[in-house]
């Protein structure tokens, strides 16, 4: 279906949807939401997919990402300032977006989907504000990790680099990475274009705040979880890919075990997929599993 036709169908669906079926996406450490959750492949993005099923779908670009305000430190050389936009700041930004959506839609709760660092953000938010969360989806969540034996490089305010396949698809066999996402180079160009300054540099780069890297060192690599999954009292789906070398399945399993016991939690592993499955050719497996959870929870509430 052409994307213009899909968008028209979404607007028609919006007239009929329940205001309780409201969802917010929260992105990961280096990529804005619009270049991931709303990036169309063959005319369909993940936001389109959920919206076509009667949900009112939003994404937030945290400060320093996408179309959101860049902190003033990003107008200076990275080395001139310490890391900016820590997870504490991101949780506040996400909270502001949540309050805005709840007020606009006239509802008291919404569902949250986080990817990678985004799961830190929504996990910490939900642990403190279960009353505002309908259900959670953790996709490729972060957990405790062993730090590299090499000396950690000094961090500036932000990092500036093009997205790399070897990082985003780390863990997948080298001979399968290109097959998993054959359009990677075209997507890189679109992702870099989301940075109005970095895209004009030579060579072009995508800039992102370094606060998340500082938090990785201070929390996850120091054996200190940033949030406590045991304080999350809402239905939760944890999804991880078999070949995720950034946030391996063991971390997702550890989070799942720490969630409160009961029937409202679910763990799904996607076979032969990577950290970047949301834009890979078999992404509909991810979309389908998440939709089953969202619609199934809604039917039982």
N, C-alpha and C positions, 0 to 999 in steps of 0.2 A: 504494500500500500504506500503510495507517495506520502511524504511527511505532511504536505498541505492537507491531504484528505484525512490523515490520522489526527491532525490538530483539530479539524472541523468536527470529527467524531468525538474528540475529547470534550470540546465545548458543549456538544449536545448532551454528553453524559453528565457534565457538571450541573446541568439544570435539574437532574433527577437524583443526584447523590445525597447520601445522608451526611449532615454536618459532622457526625461523629467519626467518619472515615477520613481523618486528616493526618498527614504524615510529613515529617521533615527529614531531609537527608543532611548529614554532616560529613564533610570530606576528610581526607587524610592529610599527611604532613606536608606534601610538596605540590599538590595539584588542587586547583579550585573545583568546586562542585559542578560548575557549568561545563567544564572540560571532561567530566567523568559521568556523573549521573544524568546529565542532559546532553550528552554527545551522541547524535544519532548515527547508527550504523544500519545501512540498508533501510533508512527512513524511520528508524525506531530507536529511541533512547530508553533507559530504565525508567525515567520519569514518565515518558509517554506510556510505557507498558502498564504501570500502576494506575495512571490517570484513566486509561481506557477501561479499567475495571471498577470505576466508580469512586476512586479516591481523589481527594483534594491534596495535591502534592506540591511541596515547597522544597527549596534547597537554600542553604545559607553559605555564602562565602565569608569566612571569618576575616577579620581585619588583616590586611597584608596580602590577600588572595583575590584573584578574579576581579570582579567589579567593585569590591569593597574598598574603603579608604586605606591607603598605604600610610603606615606610621611615618613621621618625619625622618626617622633614622634611615628609611629606605631611599631618601634623597641624598644621602651621604655615602661615602665608601663603607663597605660592610665592616671593615676593621676599625672604624671610628667609634663603634658603640658595642656594648654587650648584646647577647641574644635578646630578641624581642618576641612578643606574642607567645608567652608560656601557656601551658594548658590551663592554668588558673584564669588567664585572660580569655582564652577560647571558651571556657565554660560560661563565663559572664556574657560573652557575645552570643553564644547559642541560647542562653537564657533570655536575652533581650529579644531574639528572633522568636522564641517560643511564646513569650508573653504577647508579642505583636500578633502572631497568628491566632492564638486563642481569643484575643480580643476581637480581631477582625472576623473570625468565624463564629463567635458566640458559643464556643465550647469550653469545657473545663479541662480536657485532656487531649493529647495527641500521641501518635506513634512516632518513634524515632528510629532511624536507620543510620548507623555509623560505619565507616570503612577505616580500618587501620587506626591511625591516631584519632579519628572520629569516634571510635569506640571508647577511648579514654574519656573523651568529652561527654558523650551521652551517658556513659557508665557513672561518672562522677556526678553528673547532673541528676540522674535518676536516683542514685543512692541518697541524695539529699531532698529530692522533690518527687517522690513516688506519686504524690497526689496529682501531679500535672502530666503524668505519663500513662498512656494506655497500654502499650507494649513496646518492647525493644527488639531490635535486630542488630546483633554484633556480627559484622562481616569482616573476616580476617583480623580478629582482635589481637592487640599486643598484650604480652605478659612478661614475667621475669625472664631475663636473658643473661647469658654469660658475656661479660665485656671482652672485647678484643684484647689480646696480649700486647698489641702495639700501643705506643703512647698516643693518647687521644689528641688530635690537632686542636689548636686554639679556635674558638668560635667567635665570629663577628655577629653583627646584628641579623644578617640574613645570608642565605647561600644563593649563588647564581650559577646555573648550569642547565643544559638541555636535559629533558627526561631521557633516561637510558633504559633500553630493553633489558640489559644484563641485571639491572637493579630491580625493576618492576616485575620481571619474570624469573628472578633468582629462585633456584630450586627445580625449575623445569629442565628436562634434558636439553642440551644445546641444539640437538638436531630437531627438536620439536617446537622451539620458541617461535620461529617465523611462521610455522603452520598454525600455531595457536592464534596469532594475530597477524595476518598478512598485511593489514593496512596500517602498521605501526608508524611508518614515516609520515603518512598523511595526518594521523592523529597528533604526532609531535608538533607539526606545524600549527595545528589548531590550538594546542595547549600553550605554546609559546606566544601565540597571538593574543592570549588572554592577559598578558603582561605588557602594558602600553610602553613601558620604558625598556625592559629587557629585550623585547622583540625588535627594538631598533638598534641594539648593539651589534657589533661585528666581532665574532659570530653572535647570532641571537641566543639569548638565554631566557630561562624562566626563573624569576626570583621568588624566594619563599622565606618567611621568617625562620630564624634558627632556634627559637625558644623551645620547640618540640625536641630538638636534638639535646639541648641542655637538660630538659626534663628526663629524657631517656637515660642520661648519665646519672642524674640525681635520684631517680626512682628505679626504673626497671633494671638497669645494670647494677644498681646498688642493693638489690634484693628487697626493695620497698615498693609494694604496689601503690599506684597513685590513687586508686579507689578500692573499696571493699565490695566485691560482688555479693557478699552475704547480706548487704543492706538493700539490695534491689528486690522489691516485693511485687513486681509486675511480670506478666508473661514475657519470656525472653527466648529468642532464637539465636543460637551461636552457629555461624556458618564459616567453614574453613576449607581451603583447597588442599588437595593431597600434595601438590608440588609447590606450596607456598614456602619459599626459603627466607622471606622477611619475617613473617609471623607464623611459625610452623604449627601443625595440628596439636602438638603437645601443649602449647599455650592455650589454645581454645578449649582443650579438654580440662585443663587446670581451672579455667574460669567456670566452665560448666559444673564442675564438681563443687565449686564454692557458692554457686547460686543456691538459694533456699530450696529444700526438697519439695516435691509436688509435681503434679501433672502439667504445669504451665511452663515448663522449660523443655527445650528441644535442641539437639546437637546434630548438625548435618555436615558430612564431609563430601566434597565434590571430587570425584576421581579424575586424575590426569588433567588438572587445571592448576593455574598459578595464582599468585597474589592479585593479578590483573584480570581475573576472569570476567569482571563486569564489562570489559570491552573486547573479550576474546570471542572467537567464532561460536563457542558453545555457551555463551552468556545466558541463553534462555533457560538453561538448567538452574542457574542461580536465581534468575527472575522467578521461575516457577516455584522453587522451594520457598522463597520468601513470601510469594503471594499466597501459597497454601497456608502458611503460618498466619499471615495477616488476616486472611478471610476466615480461616478456621477459628482463630481467637475471637474475631468479631461475632461469629455465629453463636459462640458459647457464652459470650458476655451478657 
